[in-house]
Amino acid sequence: MTKNYLDVVVLYSIKKLEGERSPSAVFHLLRGKKSSQTIQDRQLFHLSHLFSIFPKLSREEMNNCINRLEQKNLIEKVNENCSELTETGHSFLTAALITHPIPIHLNGQLYGDLGRVFWGRFSILTQVLSHLLSNNKNYIPITRDEQLLAWVKVYLKTQKKMKITELANGIYSELSAALDQLSNIECQVFVWHISSNDRVGFTFDQIAERIGKDIVYTQLLFWNVIHFLLKKTIGSKKPIFLSLLPEIKRQNRLTFSTEETRRLLKEGYSIKDAAVLRKLKESTIEDHIVEIALYDDKFSLQGYLTESEIDEIVQRAKELNTFQLKRLRDSLDNKFSYFQIRLAIAKAWR
């Protein structure tokens, strides 16, 4: 395996983008940028599972990765902005994914932010419970996050009807049932990262060394477990794990800003009026409309495109086998704006 599994993830993403997006698009996708373009890209190119999987990825790290891939002749530029895999790159990626496939339960789109909140709460709660069961009140919390520390205090007070031992046993039971369905290495990575009365959880560097894997791959194995736990929790209504989830609109995938735009559109405001009222650019309002079209089946494109115009754009995209906006616009004799093309694609490839 490559010494840096980030190379594999970026190669995989570039391959999925089919030479139609720049490395910056991959960067924004992996960090989880909540722009309509990134949101649309993750849908169109089937990369939702990797969305926001590396929220702290720096531009320097990304640039270094791209430079490595170019120097190893694994990718090449299609034009000034876009890149695609070379034959060597395709061979390298195929071999890498055979031995170390991208974990199958990752779903950054659904569980990225939620998973990070869940882990923060789970990790501090298990540490506190472990020390309470051992009658040890002299310990250093694994986090300095005041919100998390305040949350665990409130949470334990709300669980007064349940004894500490019952709560701990319930967590153990729910966790064991889920981990039994995963591989040994995934279970090891997850359990070793947990802090208890006996020890502080190992860092990803320490875990990676123990299992003989790259640190990035180790992190993906860990988040794969978290996303699997969330899938099982939300699906089967596990009572304790479900109580660790934040009280948010879990099914609403629109950003707050886009929700505000949708409200104005429902009230009959035009793009121009909505932009003035919200003190935003018209192009930003258009981005919001594309995002709404991606997720709202009942959202009507009337006023932006007719059904025949949507069909025309979609048919041309299929004929050319491309989502490149400029190429589509040129092939359609500039009859449509970029906004209209993005809207038609969002509607058709929802």
C-alpha positions in Angstrom: 0.0 0.0 0.0 1.1 3.6 -0.6 2.7 5.3 2.4 0.0 7.9 2.1 -3.5 6.6 1.6 -4.7 10.2 0.9 -3.1 9.6 -2.6 -5.5 6.7 -3.1 -8.5 8.7 -2.1 -7.6 11.7 -4.3 -6.8 9.4 -7.2 -10.2 7.6 -6.8 -12.0 11.0 -6.6 -10.2 12.3 -9.7 -11.1 9.1 -11.6 -14.8 9.5 -10.6 -14.8 13.1 -11.8 -13.8 11.9 -15.3 -11.5 14.8 -16.1 -14.3 17.3 -15.8 -13.3 19.0 -12.6 -10.1 20.4 -11.1 -8.2 19.1 -8.1 -9.7 22.0 -6.2 -13.1 20.4 -6.6 -11.7 17.3 -4.9 -10.3 19.4 -2.1 -13.7 21.1 -1.5 -15.4 17.7 -1.6 -13.1 16.1 0.9 -13.3 19.0 3.3 -17.1 19.2 2.9 -17.6 22.6 1.5 -21.3 23.4 1.5 -21.5 25.1 -1.8 -24.1 24.2 -4.4 -21.4 23.2 -6.9 -19.7 20.8 -4.5 -23.0 19.4 -3.4 -24.0 18.9 -7.0 -20.7 17.3 -7.8 -21.0 14.8 -5.0 -24.3 13.7 -6.4 -23.4 13.7 -10.1 -20.2 11.8 -9.7 -21.2 9.4 -7.0 -18.8 10.8 -4.3 -21.3 11.4 -1.5 -19.6 8.8 0.7 -16.3 10.9 0.7 -18.0 14.3 1.3 -16.5 16.0 4.4 -14.5 13.0 5.2 -11.3 15.1 5.8 -12.7 18.4 7.2 -9.3 19.6 8.4 -7.4 18.8 5.2 -5.2 21.8 4.4 -4.6 23.4 1.0 -0.9 22.6 1.5 -1.6 18.9 2.1 -3.8 18.8 -1.0 -1.2 20.6 -3.2 1.5 18.2 -1.9 -0.7 15.3 -2.8 -1.3 16.5 -6.3 2.4 17.2 -6.8 3.2 13.6 -5.7 0.7 12.2 -8.1 2.0 14.3 -11.0 5.6 13.4 -10.2 4.8 9.7 -10.2 3.0 10.1 -13.5 -0.3 8.9 -11.9 -2.3 11.9 -13.1 -1.9 14.4 -16.0 -3.6 17.6 -16.9 -6.5 17.5 -19.4 -6.4 21.3 -19.7 -5.3 24.2 -17.5 -7.6 23.3 -14.7 -8.7 19.6 -14.9 -6.8 16.4 -14.4 -7.3 12.7 -15.1 -5.5 9.5 -14.4 -2.8 8.2 -16.6 -2.6 4.5 -17.5 -0.1 4.1 -14.7 -2.5 5.9 -12.4 -5.3 3.5 -13.3 -3.1 0.5 -12.7 -1.9 1.9 -9.4 -5.4 2.7 -8.2 -6.8 -0.7 -9.1 -4.0 -2.5 -7.2 -4.4 -0.2 -4.2 -8.1 -0.7 -4.0 -7.8 -4.5 -4.2 -5.6 -4.6 -1.1 -7.0 -1.7 0.7 -10.5 -0.8 -0.6 -12.2 2.4 0.6 -14.3 1.3 3.6 -17.8 0.5 2.5 -19.8 2.1 5.3 -18.5 5.6 4.9 -21.2 8.1 4.2 -19.9 11.6 4.7 -23.0 13.2 3.2 -25.3 11.7 5.7 -23.1 11.1 8.7 -20.1 13.4 8.4 -21.0 16.2 10.8 -23.4 14.0 12.8 -20.6 11.4 13.2 -18.2 13.9 14.7 -20.8 15.1 17.2 -21.7 11.5 18.1 -18.1 10.5 18.6 -17.4 13.6 20.8 -20.3 12.8 23.0 -19.7 9.0 23.1 -16.0 9.4 23.9 -16.4 11.8 26.8 -19.4 9.8 28.2 -17.6 6.5 28.2 -14.6 8.1 29.9 -16.8 9.6 32.6 -18.8 6.4 33.1 -15.6 4.3 33.3 -14.2 6.5 36.1 -17.5 6.7 38.0 -17.8 2.9 38.0 -14.3 2.8 39.4 -15.1 5.5 42.0 -12.3 7.6 40.6 -13.1 11.3 40.5 -9.5 12.5 39.9 -8.9 12.4 36.2 -8.3 14.7 33.3 -11.2 14.8 30.7 -10.0 13.9 27.2 -11.5 17.1 25.9 -11.4 20.8 26.8 -14.5 21.5 24.8 -16.7 23.3 27.3 -19.9 22.5 25.3 -19.1 18.8 25.4 -18.3 18.8 29.1 -21.5 20.7 29.8 -23.4 18.3 27.6 -22.3 15.2 29.5 -23.2 16.8 32.9 -26.7 17.6 31.6 -27.0 14.2 29.9 -26.2 12.2 33.1 -28.7 14.3 35.1 -31.4 13.4 32.6 -30.6 9.7 33.0 -31.4 9.7 36.7 -33.9 6.9 36.3 -31.1 4.7 35.0 -28.3 3.7 37.3 -24.7 4.2 36.1 -24.2 0.5 35.8 -27.3 0.1 33.7 -26.3 3.0 31.4 -22.8 1.5 31.0 -24.2 -2.0 30.4 -26.6 -0.6 27.8 -23.9 1.2 25.9 -21.8 -2.0 26.0 -24.7 -4.0 24.7 -25.5 -1.7 21.9 -21.9 -1.3 20.9 -21.1 -5.0 21.0 -24.1 -5.8 18.8 -22.9 -3.4 16.2 -19.2 -4.3 16.4 -20.0 -8.0 16.0 -20.9 -7.2 12.4 -17.6 -5.6 11.6 -14.1 -6.9 10.9 -11.5 -7.4 13.7 -9.3 -4.7 12.5 -12.2 -2.2 12.4 -13.1 -3.1 16.0 -9.5 -2.8 17.1 -9.2 0.7 15.6 -12.4 1.9 17.2 -11.8 0.3 20.7 -8.2 1.4 20.9 -9.3 5.0 20.3 -11.7 5.0 23.4 -10.4 6.3 26.7 -11.3 4.6 30.0 -10.3 4.4 33.6 -7.5 2.1 32.6 -5.9 4.1 29.8 -6.1 7.1 27.5 -7.2 6.2 24.0 -4.5 5.7 21.5 -3.9 8.4 18.9 -4.4 7.5 15.2 -0.6 7.5 14.8 -0.2 4.9 17.6 -3.1 2.8 16.2 -1.7 2.9 12.7 1.7 1.7 14.0 0.0 -1.1 15.9 -2.0 -2.4 12.9 0.8 -1.7 10.4 -1.4 0.7 8.2 -1.1 4.2 6.9 -2.6 6.8 9.3 -5.1 8.1 6.7 -6.4 4.6 6.1 -6.6 4.1 9.8 -8.7 7.2 10.2 -11.0 6.0 7.4 -11.5 2.7 9.2 -12.4 4.5 12.4 -15.0 6.8 10.7 -16.3 3.8 8.8 -17.2 2.3 12.2 -18.8 5.5 13.4 -20.9 5.8 10.2 -21.9 2.2 10.6 -23.0 2.8 14.2 -25.1 5.7 13.1 -26.7 3.8 10.3 -27.6 1.0 12.7 -28.7 3.5 15.4 -31.0 5.5 13.3 -32.4 2.5 11.5 -33.1 0.4 14.6 -33.8 3.1 17.2 -31.1 1.9 19.7 -32.3 3.9 22.8 -29.0 5.0 24.3 -27.0 5.7 21.1 -30.0 7.6 19.7 -30.0 9.8 22.8 -26.4 10.8 22.0 -27.5 12.4 18.7 -28.0 16.2 18.6 -31.5 17.5 18.4 -31.4 18.7 14.8 -33.4 18.3 11.7 -31.7 15.1 10.8 -33.3 14.6 7.4 -32.9 18.2 6.2 -29.9 18.2 3.8 -30.2 21.9 2.8 -27.9 24.5 4.3 -29.4 27.2 6.5 -28.8 29.9 3.9 -30.5 27.8 1.2 -33.5 27.3 3.4 -33.9 31.0 3.8 -33.8 31.4 0.0 -36.3 28.7 -0.4 -38.7 30.5 2.0 -38.4 33.7 -0.1 -39.0 31.8 -3.3 -42.1 30.2 -1.8 -43.3 33.7 -1.0 -43.0 34.7 -4.6 -39.8 36.7 -4.6 -37.7 36.7 -7.8 -34.0 35.8 -7.9 -33.2 39.5 -8.2 -35.5 40.5 -5.3 -34.3 37.7 -3.1 -30.7 38.7 -3.7 -31.4 42.3 -2.8 -33.4 41.3 0.3 -30.7 39.0 1.5 -27.8 41.2 0.4 -26.3 38.4 -1.7 -25.2 38.1 -5.3 -27.8 36.8 -7.7 -25.4 34.0 -8.6 -25.5 32.9 -4.9 -29.3 32.8 -5.0 -29.0 30.7 -8.2 -26.6 28.3 -6.4 -29.3 27.9 -3.7 -31.9 27.1 -6.3 -29.7 24.4 -7.8 -29.2 23.0 -4.3 -33.0 23.0 -3.7 -33.6 21.2 -7.1 -31.2 18.5 -6.0 -33.1 17.6 -2.9 -36.7 18.8 -3.3 -38.7 16.5 -5.6 -41.6 18.8 -5.5 -39.6 21.9 -6.4 -40.9 23.3 -9.8 -38.5 24.7 -12.4 -41.3 26.7 -13.9 -40.1 30.2 -14.6 -36.5 29.0 -15.1 -36.9 26.2 -17.7 -39.7 24.5 -19.6 -40.0 20.7 -19.8 -38.8 20.7 -23.4 -35.8 22.8 -22.5 -34.9 20.5 -19.7 -35.1 17.5 -22.1 -33.0 19.3 -24.6 -30.2 20.0 -22.1 -30.4 16.5 -20.6 -30.3 14.8 -24.0 -27.2 16.8 -25.0 -25.4 15.9 -21.8 -26.1 12.2 -22.5 -25.0 12.5 -26.1 -21.7 14.2 -25.2 -21.4 12.1 -22.0 -20.3 15.2 -20.1 -21.3 17.5 -17.3 -18.9 20.2 -18.3 -20.9 23.4 -18.4 -19.0 25.3 -21.0 -18.9 22.4 -23.4 -22.7 21.9 -23.0 -23.4 25.6 -23.4 -21.3 25.8 -26.5 -22.9 22.7 -28.0 -26.3 24.3 -27.4 -25.4 27.5 -29.2 -25.4 29.5 -26.0 -29.2 29.2 -25.8 -29.0 28.6 -22.0 -27.2 30.1 -19.1 -24.8 28.1 -16.9 -27.5 28.4 -14.2 -30.2 26.8 -16.4 -27.8 24.0 -17.5 -26.9 23.2 -13.9 -30.6 23.3 -12.9 -31.6 20.8 -15.6 -28.7 18.5 -14.7 -29.7 18.7 -11.0 -33.3 17.8 -11.8 -32.4 14.9 -14.1 -29.5 13.4 -12.0 -31.0 14.0 -8.6 
